[in-house]
């Protein structure tokens, strides 16, 4: 997914806000929805695109599973438990959305293969154009429409 992470976080945050027991639901969902892509700073400024950014630790599900396994028991009896669950759920939502066409290392530490549901062929001059003109971009547009609909609904 190229553009659907933030709107998907908005959708998750809006759904979580319905449960008034989740403190800071919207900001947490929005931050978590884009947090794995913080690796783009390293990708562009340091690595200069030499390694696919989905191979960095913030895009590895096993990393987040370990962090969740440490964090959730510590917060289980606190009022922040549901907020932490929301945070990790939205992180995994990001990884699931990236699995559609971008590939994620779901098999780490047993495999270094990027798993992807579909392959977007490089049919156009630039990879962004190939993604934008592929049928799967319709999924991103649907997420945007849903998020805008929820936002307009108030």
For each residue, the residues with C-beta under 8 A, 3 or more apart:
1: 4 5 97 98 100 101 102 139 140 143
2: 128 131 132 137 140
3: 6 7 140 144
4: 1 7 8 97 139 140 143 144
5: 1 8 9 33 34 37 94 97
6: 3 9 10 30 33 34
7: 3 4 10 11 143 144 146 147 148
8: 4 5 11 12 33 90 93 94 97 143 147
9: 5 6 12 13 29 30 31 32 33 34 90 93 94
10: 6 7 13 14 26 29 30 33 147 150 151
11: 7 8 14 15 143 146 147 150
12: 8 9 15 16 29 33 86 89 90 93
13: 9 10 16 17 25 26 27 28 29 30 86 90
14: 10 11 17 18 26 150
15: 11 12 18
16: 12 13 19 22 25 26 29 82 86
17: 13 14 20 22 25 26
18: 14 15
19: 16 22 25 82
20: 17
21: 79 82
22: 16 17 19 25 82 83 86
23: 79 80 83
24: 27 28 83
25: 13 16 17 19 22 28 29 83 86
26: 10 13 14 16 17 29 30
27: 13 24 30 31
28: 13 24 25 31 32 83 86 87 90
29: 9 10 12 13 16 25 26 32 33 86 87 90
30: 6 9 10 13 26 27 33 34
31: 9 27 28 34 35 87
32: 9 28 29 35 86 87 88 90 91 94
33: 5 6 8 9 10 12 29 30 90 93 94
34: 5 6 9 30 31 37 38 94
35: 31 32 38 58 91 94
36: 39 58 59 91 94 95 98
37: 5 34 40 53 58 94
38: 34 35 41 58
39: 36 42 43 53 56 57 58 59
40: 37 43 44 53
41: 38 44 45
42: 39 45 46 47 53 56
43: 39 40 46 47 49 51 53 56
44: 40 41 47 48 49
45: 41 42 48
46: 42 43
47: 42 43 44 50 51 53
48: 44 45
49: 43 44
50: 47
51: 43 47 55 56
52: 55 103 114
53: 37 39 40 42 43 47 56 59
54: 59 98 102 103 104 105 114
55: 51 52 59 60 105 112 114
56: 39 42 43 51 53 59 60
57: 39 60 63
58: 35 36 37 38 39 63
59: 36 39 53 54 55 56 95 98 104 105
60: 55 56 57 63 64 104 105 108
61: 64 65 92 95 104 105 106 108
62: 65 66 105 108 109
63: 57 58 60 66 67
64: 60 61 67 68 88 91 92 95
65: 61 62 68 69
66: 62 63 69 70
67: 63 64 70 71 88
68: 64 65 71 72 84 88
69: 65 66 72 73
70: 66 67 73 74
71: 67 68 74 75 84 88
72: 68 69 75 76 81 84 85 88
73: 69 70 76
74: 70 71
75: 71 72 78 80 81 84
76: 72 73 81
77: 81
78: 75 81
79: 21 23
80: 23 75 83 84
81: 72 75 76 77 78 84 85
82: 16 19 21 22 85 86
83: 22 23 24 25 28 80 86 87
84: 68 71 72 75 80 81 87 88
85: 72 81 82 88 89
86: 12 13 16 22 25 28 29 32 82 83 89 90
87: 28 29 31 32 83 84 90 91
88: 32 64 67 68 71 72 84 85 91 92
89: 12 85 86 92 93
90: 8 9 12 13 28 29 32 33 86 87 93 94
91: 32 35 36 64 87 88 94 95
92: 61 64 88 89 95 96
93: 8 9 12 33 89 90 96 97
94: 5 8 9 32 33 34 35 36 37 90 91 97 98
95: 36 59 61 64 91 92 98 99 104
96: 92 93 99 100
97: 1 4 5 8 93 94 100
98: 1 36 54 59 94 95 102 103 104
99: 95 96 102 103 104 106 115 116 117
100: 1 96 97 116 117 118 136 139
101: 1 116 117 118 119 120 131 134 136
102: 1 54 98 99 114 116
103: 52 54 98 99 114 115 116
104: 54 59 60 61 95 98 99 114 115 116
105: 54 55 59 60 61 62 108 111 112 113 114 115
106: 61 99 115
107: 110 111 112 113 115
108: 60 61 62 105 111 112
109: 62
110: 107
111: 105 107 108
112: 55 105 107 108
113: 105 107
114: 52 54 55 102 103 104 105
115: 99 103 104 105 106 107
116: 99 100 101 102 103 104 119
117: 99 100 101
118: 100 101 136
119: 101 116
120: 101 130 131 134 136
121: 130 134
122: 127 130
123: 130 133
124: 129 130 133
125: 129
126: 129 130
127: 122 130 131
128: 2 131 132
129: 124 125 126 132 133
130: 120 121 122 123 124 126 127 133 134
131: 2 101 120 127 128 134 136 137
132: 2 128 129 137
133: 123 124 129 130 137
134: 101 120 121 130 131 137
135: 138
136: 100 101 118 120 131 139 140
137: 2 131 132 133 134 140 141
138: 135 141 142
139: 1 4 100 136 142 143
140: 1 2 3 4 136 137 143 144
141: 137 138 144 145
142: 138 139 145 146
143: 1 4 7 8 11 139 140 146 147
144: 3 4 7 140 141 147 148
145: 141 142 148 149
146: 7 11 142 143 149 150
147: 7 8 10 11 143 144 150 151
148: 7 144 145 151 152
149: 145 146 152 153
150: 10 11 14 146 147 153
151: 10 147 148 154
152: 148 149
153: 149 150
154: 151
